[in-house]
Amino acid sequence: MSILLLALICAQPPAALTAVRQVELDQLAARVATDLRNPVEYRFHEDKQAERFGYALRLATVWPRPESREPLLAILASDDLPKIGTAAIGLLNYDDPAISAKVAQMTDDDRLFFAGCLGERVGDSVARAIKRHTEGFEFPIVAGRLLPEENTKSSPADAPGIMTVPRAIAALRDDELTIRLQAFVWLMRFGIVLDVQPLLEAWPQMTDAEREQSIGYSDEAPSIGAESLRRALEHVLESDPPKGPKASALLVHRLAWLSSDHAHDAAVALLTQWPHAPVPVERSFLNQWSYALRGLIRVSQPADAELAYGWIAGSFEPLRHGGFGMLAAMDDERAVETVIAYMEDSSEPRPILTLVNPIDILASREWPDNEVHWRYIRAIQGMLNRPDDPGRRNYKCGYPTSALIDTANAMTQVYHGDNGVMIPSGTNQIEVARTIRQFNGWVEEHDPRRMPRLRTPSTE
């Protein structure tokens, strides 16, 4: 089947988008407005409530829907200082003179907020929002490219202008393929897939670098159009797969989070090449192999346990540690015992493959078996109540104490205190000890086995 023929099957003509997707868009707008009315501070890694609110705020800043107007005005008038500038961006998109006047008044706000160690006036953040809105933004046409090269060194907050959902939807009907493709990619990054035809039409013409951009990295399926995106990506995997390892890994990872039946075997095939491949240019934990491995972990099957044990017994260290990550996603007795023994062994080196470490998998996975869930909670509790590793302050069992606290928070979806946060002088030992005591108390209260309270290690 040709790419263009599949496009006709996967997507309806752009002119029919409104009729087909309007109900889904209306439902999504209603969810966004509801989540905006329940602000949640980001408290720890994998904080599901905060992630829902963050997505709602991010989408509301580029989608001037009537449902979001009042919630955004409430944030603008609130004491939630870091979010006021973001709300201002969204409110300016309504092009309402009365609302724009309220936003302009906020430039006189001298209150300070901090992002890490850096402070900023509320008024300055609002002034920057006004400047971006005034500059405007259009999808560019760049000679020799279907997608403009991304500037990964600049902050999105410094990008000129603002695109909006309505304008991007309109751009899906543009005569220029590059504009339609940019609109598709932009909307997909906000969880909206309305028409996969631009992707399928452009795919044969794209370089692998452009394919990487068009696929993107996300641990979430789109809010709208996930099924169409899955079918389209399955087709390109079978008919015209990427040649480069990073684009291939991103494709496998994206398919895994779309629950594709094709993701598993494609990930295994890709990972068998790893021990024989050149060292990736990207030396960070987000290289092509960790994309593929995290994808495989997402769709792992019981039979993959033997694959993981084979990796663990092998001599290729990255796959060996990835094997423990894959076992952390499984619930059988041997896998649980193997992972807990690995985590508790402080002599084990902890690799940089952050997204596939067992503690990261435990923080993000689902828990169909409550007993397995509690065994891991108790294991993390036991690790937190150990003394610091010899010669390594703020480390327990080879892990940063703050990372273990993050995992405890994520596994319980409860914020157990101060999270071991970093302050300019270092990790605050008193706050860490207090957080661990609070976690111990929570476990004692909620553990089905009613474990006795563990003694918190001394901070001296």
TANORQUI-V223709 format. One record per backbone hydrogen bond with DSSP energy under -1.0 kcal/mol. NH is the residue of the N-H (numbers start at 1). CO is the residue of the C=O. E is the energy in kcal/mol with one decimal. If there is no record, write none. Layout:
NH,CO,E
NH,CO,E
//
This chain:
6,2,-2.4
7,3,-2.1
8,4,-1.4
9,5,-1.2
10,6,-3.3
11,7,-1.9
16,13,-2.2
17,14,-1.8
20,16,-2.0
21,17,-3.1
22,18,-1.7
25,21,-2.6
26,22,-2.8
27,23,-2.4
28,24,-2.5
29,25,-2.4
30,26,-2.0
31,27,-2.0
32,28,-2.5
33,29,-2.2
34,30,-2.1
35,31,-2.6
36,32,-2.2
37,33,-1.1
38,35,-1.4
47,44,-1.2
48,46,-1.1
51,47,-2.4
52,48,-2.1
53,49,-2.1
54,50,-2.9
55,51,-2.3
56,52,-2.2
57,53,-2.7
58,54,-2.5
59,55,-2.5
60,56,-2.5
61,57,-1.6
62,59,-1.3
65,63,-2.5
68,65,-1.1
72,68,-2.2
73,69,-2.1
74,70,-2.3
75,71,-1.7
76,72,-2.3
77,73,-1.7
78,75,-1.4
81,79,-2.0
83,80,-1.5
84,81,-1.2
87,83,-2.6
88,84,-2.1
89,85,-1.6
90,86,-1.6
91,87,-2.4
92,88,-2.2
94,91,-1.6
95,92,-1.6
100,96,-3.0
101,97,-2.0
102,98,-1.6
103,99,-2.2
104,100,-2.5
105,101,-1.9
106,103,-1.1
107,104,-1.6
108,105,-1.5
109,106,-1.8
113,120,-2.1
115,118,-2.8
118,115,-1.6
120,113,-2.3
122,111,-2.5
123,109,-2.4
125,121,-1.7
126,122,-2.1
127,123,-2.3
128,124,-2.1
129,125,-1.5
130,126,-2.3
131,127,-2.2
132,128,-2.3
133,129,-2.3
134,130,-2.2
135,131,-1.9
136,132,-1.4
145,142,-2.0
152,150,-1.0
158,155,-1.8
159,156,-1.2
165,62,-3.0
168,164,-2.4
169,165,-2.6
170,166,-2.0
171,167,-1.8
173,170,-1.7
174,171,-1.8
180,176,-2.0
181,177,-2.9
182,178,-2.3
183,179,-2.3
184,180,-2.1
185,181,-2.6
186,182,-2.7
187,183,-2.5
188,184,-2.4
189,185,-1.9
190,187,-1.2
191,188,-2.1
192,187,-2.4
193,224,-2.0
200,196,-2.2
201,197,-2.8
202,198,-2.0
203,199,-2.0
205,202,-1.6
206,203,-1.1
211,207,-2.2
212,208,-2.4
213,209,-1.8
214,210,-2.5
215,211,-2.1
216,212,-2.6
223,191,-1.2
224,191,-1.8
229,225,-2.2
230,226,-2.5
231,227,-2.3
232,228,-2.1
233,229,-2.6
234,230,-2.5
235,231,-1.8
236,232,-2.0
237,233,-2.0
238,234,-1.7
239,235,-3.0
240,236,-1.8
248,244,-2.0
249,245,-2.5
250,246,-2.7
251,247,-2.1
252,248,-2.3
253,249,-2.8
254,250,-2.7
255,251,-2.3
256,252,-2.1
257,253,-1.8
259,256,-1.5
260,255,-2.3
266,262,-1.5
267,263,-2.4
268,264,-2.4
269,265,-2.5
270,266,-2.0
271,267,-2.6
272,268,-1.7
273,270,-1.3
274,271,-1.0
276,273,-1.2
277,274,-1.7
287,285,-1.2
291,287,-1.6
292,288,-2.0
293,289,-2.8
294,290,-2.4
295,291,-2.0
296,292,-2.4
297,293,-2.5
298,294,-1.9
299,295,-1.4
300,297,-1.0
304,301,-2.1
305,302,-1.7
308,304,-2.5
309,305,-2.7
310,306,-2.1
311,307,-2.1
312,308,-2.6
313,309,-2.0
317,315,-1.1
320,316,-2.2
321,317,-2.5
322,318,-2.1
323,319,-2.0
324,320,-1.0
325,321,-1.5
326,322,-2.3
327,323,-2.2
328,324,-1.6
329,326,-1.3
330,327,-1.9
336,332,-2.3
337,333,-2.5
338,334,-2.4
339,335,-2.4
340,336,-2.4
341,337,-2.2
342,338,-2.0
343,339,-2.8
344,340,-2.2
346,344,-1.1
348,345,-1.7
354,352,-3.4
356,353,-1.9
357,354,-1.2
361,357,-2.2
362,358,-2.9
363,359,-1.4
364,360,-1.1
365,361,-2.0
373,369,-2.1
374,370,-2.4
375,371,-1.9
376,372,-2.0
377,373,-2.1
378,374,-2.5
379,375,-1.9
380,376,-2.6
381,377,-2.4
382,378,-2.7
383,379,-2.1
384,380,-2.4
385,381,-1.7
386,383,-1.3
389,395,-2.9
392,389,-2.5
395,392,-1.4
396,399,-2.8
399,396,-2.1
401,394,-2.9
404,400,-1.7
405,401,-2.2
406,402,-2.3
407,403,-2.1
408,404,-2.4
409,405,-2.6
410,406,-2.7
411,407,-2.8
412,408,-1.4
413,409,-1.8
414,409,-1.2
417,415,-1.3
421,418,-1.6
423,426,-1.5
426,423,-2.6
432,428,-2.2
433,429,-2.5
434,430,-2.2
435,431,-2.4
436,432,-2.4
437,433,-2.1
438,434,-2.3
439,435,-2.4
440,436,-2.7
441,437,-2.4
442,438,-2.2
443,439,-2.6
444,440,-2.6
445,441,-1.9
446,442,-2.2
447,443,-3.0
450,447,-2.0
//
